[in-house]
Amino acid sequence: MKHNKKTKLLGFGALLLGGALLSSCTANFCNAEDQAHMAYPYEQGVTIYVDKENFQALEADENLSKLIAEEKERGIAGPAFVDDEGNALNDNIYKYVPYELGAKGQITFTASKAKGLLQPNVIDSAFSSGYAIPSVEYWASIDDFVLNAATYLAEQTEKNSGSAVAYSPTAEGRNKASTEYIASLTVENINPYVEPDEYDAEGKLSDPNPESILRNYGYVKFTGEHGEFMGYYNQWANILYGSNEPGLGMDNCPTQDFLTAYQNAVLNQVNANRSCIATQDGLFGHYGAHKDWEVDISKKSWGYAWGLGFLEGLLVYPVSWLVDTFAYSFDPLLSGVGQIGALILVTLIVRGLLLLVTFPTTMDTQKMQALQPELAKLQAKYPNSNTNQAEKARMAQEQMALYKRHKIHPFRQILVLIIQFPVFICVWSGLQGSAALSSGAVLNLNLSDTISSILFDVSAPHWYYNTTGWWTALILFILMAAIQIMSMLLPRIIQKIQLKKQPKLAKNPAATSQQKQMKWVSIFIMGFTILMGFFLPSAMAVYWLIGGLISIAQTGITQLVMAKARKKRTK
């Protein structure tokens, strides 16, 4: 009874400690600057930018001519860059806002860029909740602010030989680039994709435009003067709220409820991405609705990690640092192969360190397996221990004496679990947060994507050709699951083989019950690992695959050591 109470108390303590560690080791390393860079690929606004020739073609199009004429009168369509008097500063870059107005007054923006986050997650949801929807003029004006701010940043960065420049808007929020710089631009300098609205006339997604001003500087929409998220956006919204221009002002701009819903929708999208532990400067990730945006993630220091929490500094950051260091060493371009090599080395290091700590416990487990014949005799000696407390106490006493003679410490297993659990959580957090793992792809599989998100997305174009890494994810999951099952079942299989060589004894109900409990615990841990491998980033599945192979090798080596020890005892 005393032994059981101790075990239960230690187990309960381990669970409490594990829960506390789990909550402390999941800190998000992304700061407001990172969030701003990640947000813009998902919410680029509603305005389409075209050259003069294409704009004239739209004016002549029978399906769009009425919309374009109406928007020109409202100031929504026309030259993208104008001075305070409305004169065009660039006669080759034009804008318009494709949208439809529903029977109940619902606005539906039809630009491809608006269909990823803004339309379904913000406008449609707000309309369903009964919020007043801001006018088309409001959304078009926000895009004007963003375009001017991004262009200003592009010019200033160019003047500073590529060095980062802070944006400081005027009271009117319209800090613009110089007239000469604006006049030198073409529509190709503006759009994030080669095509104005992402897709070409045949419905094929066009290539990214890596030199685009909006692709590189559109993040200003979600940053702020003091580093706060959406600081400039809120400033622009306040300016438009106080405007006397048609289509703006108090009745046409968002309420605080709508702004809160908008910010929450953007943050929910951003917070789904946690790959912000960058130990070197660079562009990282697969962001946006089409996963084809790399964004600038700020470099994180070890001190920054300690500021987030004890275990973040002690374990999470070092894991990410190791991944980054090895990945860049193997492949400076982070194309994917280097990350796999980094994962292999990091897994070997982590599991090697754990092995040093847990090796005595592993030997205890193997010794206990070797003692199964003696334990079986002991259990047969007390056949009623399952119901008779006196027999149960005597059996437990003799069992502990047997363990003591063979230098086995059963409680060490619980202590090892207390060590292994935070290490597992911190490794998971480190791999999930690694910016290096969010870049590149292995056989079209992004290591930062979860296996579940890839396999469930059968609507993706040409998934059966593995263009999205569908088959890679499936094979990785099957291999990971198979290796995990094998690594957990192998010790039981070896134990059964060894027991077959021993004479059979009468079954002991207490022993049978204990064996069943251990079996179900093993099945639960195995199922939990496989389930987590399905829903966590693919990098974690690679880690578990490699870790499973190491466990199998460890079991084999331990068995050889035990066999050698048994031979020595029999001589």
N, C-alpha and C positions, 0 to 999 in steps of 0.2 A: 504493500500500500504506500509506504514511504517513497519507494522508488518511482511508482506511478505518479505520485503527487509532484515530485521533483521534476519529472519529465514533462508533465502537463504545464507546470509553472514556467519552466524554461521555454517550452514551445509557445505558450501564450506571450511571454516576454519577447520572443523572437518575432512573433507576428506584429506586436505593437511597434517594436523598433523598426521592423521592415516597412510598416505603413508610414512611419515618420520619415524614414530615409527616402521612400518612394516620392513623397510630396516635396522633399527638399532637393531632390536630384533632377527635377524636371523644369528647372528655371530656363526661360527663353533668353538666349543670348542676343536676340535681335533688338537693336535700339531704334529710336524713332527715325533716324536717318535710313537705316536698313529697311524699315517698314515703308518709308516713302518710295524708295527705289523699287521695292517689290510690288507696291500697290499700282503704280501707273500702267504696267503691262496688262493688268486686269480691268482698269477703268481709264480709258483714253479719251473719254468724252463722246460727243455725237457729231462733230463737224468733219466733213470730208474736204480735203484740199486737192484741187486739180489745176492744171495749167489753163491758160486762156482759151486755147483751141478746144479742149474738152468741155470747158464751161459754156462756150458758145454752142457746142453740140447738145448740151443739156437744155439750153434755152430753146433749141429747135426741136427737141424731142417731144412728141405729142403727149407722152405720159408724164413728163416732168416740167414742161414749159409753164404750166399754170403755177406749180409750186415754186419754181425758180423766180417767176415774175412777182409773186406775192412776197417771197422772202427778200427780194431786192428792195421792195418798198419798205419792208420792216427793218432793213439793215442787217438781215441775217445772211444773205447771199451777196456776193460781189467780191471786190478785192480783199484779200486776207489782211494786208497791212495798209492802214490809213493813218493820216495825221489827225490833229485835233479838229480840223475843218472838214474831215471826211475825204480828203484827196488821197488817191492811191500812191503808196510809196514803192510799190512793186507791181508792174502791170502784167506779170506772168504767173502770179500765184493767187488763185481764187478759192472761195469757200462756199459751201452750202450745207444745209442740214436736212438729210432725208428723214421724213417722219410721216406718220398717218394719224389722223384724229378719229377715234372711235365714236360710235353713236352716243355713248354716255359721257363723252368729253375726255376719254382716256387717251393719253399721248402714247404712241408706240414709235420709238425711234428705230428705223430700219437699217441703219448702218451696221455692218458686221461687228465693228468694235464695241457697239452698245449691247450686243446680244449676249456677251459673256457674263457680265456682272450687273451693269447699270439697269438694263431694262427688266430682266426677270427678278433680280434680288433686291432692287431698290424701288423702281417706279411701280412695277406691277404689285409688289408687296405693299407698298405705301397706299396705292389706290384701293387695294382690298381692305386695308385697315381704316379707310376713310380719311386719310390725310389729304390735304390740298397739295396738288402736284405743281411744282414750279413751271413757269411758262417756257416755251421753246427759246424765247429771247434770253432767259436766264442761263440756260445750258449753253447757248451759243456764246454768250458774254464770258462765261467761265472759261470756255475754250480759247477765247481771244486773250484773256489774261495769261493763260498757260503758254500760248504760242509766243506772246511777246516776252514773257519771262524766260522761256527756254532759249529764244533767239538771243536775248541779252546775255545769258550765261554762255552760250556758244561763242559769241564774239569776244567776251572778256576772257574766257579760257584760252581762246586762240591768241589773244594779245599777250597772255601770261605764259605762253609756250607750253600749254597743256596743264598748267597747275590749276588745282581746283579753286573756284571763285565763289564767294558767298553772294546770294541774291538779296538786295535791299530795296524793296519797292518804295515808291513815293507814296504820299498820302492818298493819291488817287489809284494806287496799285498798278500803275501802267509804266513801269520802268522799261524803256525800249532800247533796242540796239540802235546804233547810228544809222542815219538815213542811207549812207553809202553802203554799209554792210547789208541792210535789208534789200537794197536795190540789186545787189550782186547775187541774191539767192534765186534758186529755181525750185520748183515743186519737188524735185528729186532730193533736195537738201532737207525737206520738211518731213515727208511721210515715213513712218517706221517700216513700211513695206514698199516693195517696188511698185505695186498697184495701189491706187489711192484708197480703196476700200478693202484691202487685204486679199480679195479674190479677183481673179481675172474673169474675162467674159465667158469662159468655159466652166467656171465654178471651181477652178483649181486654186489652192492657196498659193499666193505668190511668195517669192523669196524675201527674207528679211533684208532691210536696208541698214547695215551696221553703222553707216556714217550719218544717219538721220538725226536731225536736231531734236525731234520729239522722242526718238528712241533713247537718246543719250541724256537729254535734259528735261524731259517731260515730268520727271519725278518731282520737280519743283512744285507741282500742283499739291503735293501732300506733305511738304516740309514746312518749316516755319522759321521766323527770324531768330528765335531762341532754341531751335532744335525740336520744337513741339510738333507732333503729328497734326497735319491739316491746318497749321497756323496761317499760312497764306490763303488757303482756301476759305477759311472763316473770315479773314480780312476782306477778301474779294466779295464774299456773300454779303457782308455788312455794307460795303460800298454800293452794291447793286440794290440792296434793300432800301437805301436812302436816295436812290436815283429817281429823277423825274422823267426819265426817258420812257417812251411808249413800250409796254410789255414788261417793264421792270417795276421797281417800287414795292411797297409793302404787300400789295395784293397779288403780286406775281412771283415773289421770291419765297424760298422755303421757310417754314416755321421751324422753331427749335426742335420740335418732335421729329420733323422730317430730317433735319440735319443730323440729329442723333441716330436715327435709323440708317441714314446714309453712311455715317462714320462707322457704325457697328458692322454694317454689311461689308465694307472695305476691310476693316480690321479682322473680321472673321475669315475672310479670304486670305489675308496676309498671315494670320496666326497659324494657318494650316501649314505654312512653310517655316521651319525652324532652323534651316541650314545657314546659320549666321556666325559660326565660329571660324573666322578666317584668320589664319596666322600670317598670311602674306596679302599684300594688296593685289587686287585683280577683279576680273568680272567672273561671276559664278552663276550657276543654276540653269534651270529650264522653266522660266516663268511665263505667265500669260495664258490665255485660253488655248493657244496652240503650242505651248511649251517651247517656244523658240526665242525667248529673251534671256540674255545674260545681263545681270545687273551688278552694279558696284556694291560690294558688301564691305563695310568698314573693318579694318584690321583690329583684332581683339588681343589685348595683352593678358598675361597671367594675372596681373593685378586686377583687371576688369573681372576676371572669373572669380577671384577671391571675394570681390565686392558683391557678387551674386549669392555666394553661399560657401560653406566650408567644403562640402564634397565637390562642388563645381570647380573649386580651385585645386583640390587634392587629386581628383580622379578624372572628372569630365573633360576639363581643358587639356590635361596631358594626353588623354586618348586621342582627342582631335588633333593635337599638335603632332603626335606620332603619325597619324594618318596623313596629314598635310605634308610633313617632312618626307615620308617615304614616297607618297604619290608624286610630288614634284621631282624627287630624285629619279624615279623610274620614268616619268613622262611629264616634262615641264608644261606640255600643252593640255594636260588633264583630259586626254581623249577617252579614257576608260580603262585601258589595260593597266596603267600605273596604279589606279585605285584598287584593282583586284590584288596586285602585288602588295600594296600597302595593307589591305585587309588581312592577307595571309600572315604578314609579319606581325601586325598588331595582335592578331589572334594568338599567334605563337608566344608572343611576349606576355600577354595577359594570362593565358592558360599556363604558361611556364611559371609565372609568379604565384598563381593560385596553387599550382602543383607543389611548390615548395612549402606552402602553408598547409595544404590539405593532405600531403603525402602520408603523415602518420595516421590520419583518419582513414585514408584509403587502405593502408595496411591493416588497420583495425577491422575494416569491413571484410577484407580477404581472410584475415585470421578467423573471423566469426564464421565465414563460409567453410573454412577448413575444419572448424569445430562442430559442424552440423551433426556428425555422427554422435559425438559426446552429448551435444544438446538434446538430440533425439532420445538418447538413453535416459537422460535426466528427466525429460518430459514424460517418458514412459514410466519412470519411477513414481511419478505423481500424476496418475491418470485423471484424478478428480480436481485438479488445481483450478479448473474453470469455475467450479461451484464451491469448493471447499477453501475457505480463506486461510486456514492453517497450512494446508498443503501448498497453496499458492505462495505463502510467505516463505516456507522452507525451500521451495523450488527456486524462488527469486534469490534467496540467500546463497544457495549452492551455485546458482548461475553466476552471481557476482563473484563468488570465490574462484570459479573456473576462469572468468575473465581476468581476475587479478593475477592468477598463476601464469597466464599467457600474456600479461601486460597489455590488456585491451581496456580502453577507456570509452565506454558507450556514449558518455555525455559530450565527448569531443565532436560527435557528429552534429549536435545541435549548435555548438559554437561555430563550427565551420559554415553551417547554413547562415548564421548571423553575419559572417564575413562575406560569403558568396553573394548574398542577396543584394547588398548595396553595390558590390562590384558589377553585378549584372545590370542593375538599373543605370549606373554611371556609364558603363560601356555603351548601353543602348542610347543614353542621352548624348554621349560623345559622338557616336556614329551618326545619329539623327541630326546633330547640330553641325557636323563637319561641312564647311562650304566646299571643300575639295570633292567630297563625294556627291555633291549636288550637280557637278559638271561632268561632261562627257557621257558616254554610254558604252555598255558592253553588249554587243550583238543587238543594238537598238534598245537595250534596257537601261533606263535611268536608275542609278542606284539609290537615289533619294525618293523614288516612287514606291509606293507599297505594292506588293504582289496582287493584293485584292483589287486595287483600283485599276490595274492593268488588265487582269483577267475578266473583270466585270464589264469592261468597256469594249464590248464587241461591236459597238456602233462606230468605233474609230475606223477611218478609211484603211482598207487593206490590212486589217489586223492579221488575217490568215497568211499574209506574206511576211509577217514578223516585222513590219515597218514600225510598229509601236513596242516591239519587244515582247509580244504576247507569248510566243512559243518559248522564248528564253525564260520568261517569268514562270511559265508552267513547268518546264524541265527543272529549273532551279528549286521550285517548291517541292516537286516530287523527290528530287535527290536529297534535299534538306530533311524532309519528313522521313525518308527511308533510312538515312544515316542516323537521325535522332532515335528512331525506333530500334535500330540495330545496336546503338551504343548503350541504350537503357536495358535492352533485353539480353545482351550478351552475358553479363554477370549471372543472371538467372539461369540462362542456358547452361553455362559452365557448372553452376551449382547443381543443377538437375543431373548432369552427366556424372559428377562426382558422387552424388547420393545413390545413383544406380549401382555403384560398385560396393555400396555398404549394405549389410543385412537389413531387411525391412523390420520395423518395429510397429507395435500397436499404435494407432493414431491417438494423439492427445488433443482433446477439444480446444484447450487453451492455445496450443501451438498452432492448430489449424486456423483458429480465429485470428491469431497474430499474423500468420502468413497471408491470410486474405486481406487484412488491413494493409500490410506492406505492398501487396500486389496492386490494390486500388490506389494507394498513394503514388506508386510508380506510374500507373496508367494516367492518373490525374496530371502529374508533372509532365509526362510525355505529351499528353493532349494539349496542355497549356502552352508548352513550347512550340508545338506545331501550329496552334491557333495564332499565337503571337507572331510567328514567322510569316503568317499569311497577311496579317494586318499591319505589321511594322514595315519600315523601309526595306527595300531589297538588300541593302548592305547588311542588315541584321541577319537576313536569311543566309547570306554568304558567310557571315561570322559563325552562325550556328552550324552550317555545313562543315566548315573547317574544324570547329570545336568538336563536333561529333566524331570526325575522323581521328582527332587527337585522343578523345575519350576511348575509342576502340583500341588505338595503339597503347594507351595507358593501361587498359585492362589486360591486354596481352602481355605487356612487360611485367606487370604486377604478378600475373599468374606464373610467369617464368621464375620470378624471384621467390614466390611462395613454394613452387615445386622444388627449387634448389634447396630451400630451407628445410623442406620435408625430408629430402634425401639425406641431408646432414644429420637430422634427428634419428633417422632409422639406422645409420651406420654405427 
